[in-house]
């Protein structure tokens, strides 16, 4: 196994023992040469700019990573005759403000941010390579992924950010009124979905979520109780942020044999324990 990471956020120590690490930006032309050297059986394309607010502030930068980076990975995979290409998309961001809850894969796609638009563009390129070049592909539309190992300082999700503040003795800040909702899916479940997607012949877009809608105040209450930390404060709403987001994972069960195994409260407990251990 080989991991490719520019280490702008990732860490060398996170690479599993026995795996090779190539320190490389996904947009670097050297990726094609490395892919042809390695001739991998499958590629799981996870490299991305994930911060919605940064995408609003600088959509060109966001697109350079999420669109051109995906195209670079696809073309490198094609030239190396890769058997299977798995693309990490975003279940919440590509649907935008939802008409129904939870959203199935057939829900209209109308992203509310440049980030969501860039992920949707990536999906279209993935489909193009399937149709035109015969590359076996699948797009996994992740819900809000959280869990141990998440960096609370980089492009982290709200769980990691809240725990970083709470365990450091500071009050976390909620953007807006906190009634915005998300579908939180545990990282271990997502990793299992990636493995199943590599071996599956399924194609198209598949939601990887829980179908459970949780608001940010509910999340904060659980984490404050677990850490005995300070109550959160409130700030202005974040630009480009959706009001409600929850996705239907039924298709993943029928096509991949996947369904979430780690419940919301259990996942938060495991994540809190991990962050507490890191804090010493």
Secondary structure by P-SEA (a helix, b strand, c coil): cbbbbcccccccccccccbbbbbccccccaaaaaaaaacccccccccccccaaaaaacaaaaaacaaaaaaaaaaaaaaacccbbbbbcccccccccccccccccccbbbbccaaaaaaaaaaaaaaaaaaaccccbbbbbccccccccccccccccaaaaaaaaaaacbbbbbccccccccccccaaaaaaaaaaaaaccccccccccccccccaaaaaaaaaaaccccbbbbcccccccccbbbbbaaaaaaaccccccccaaaaaaaaaaaaaaaac
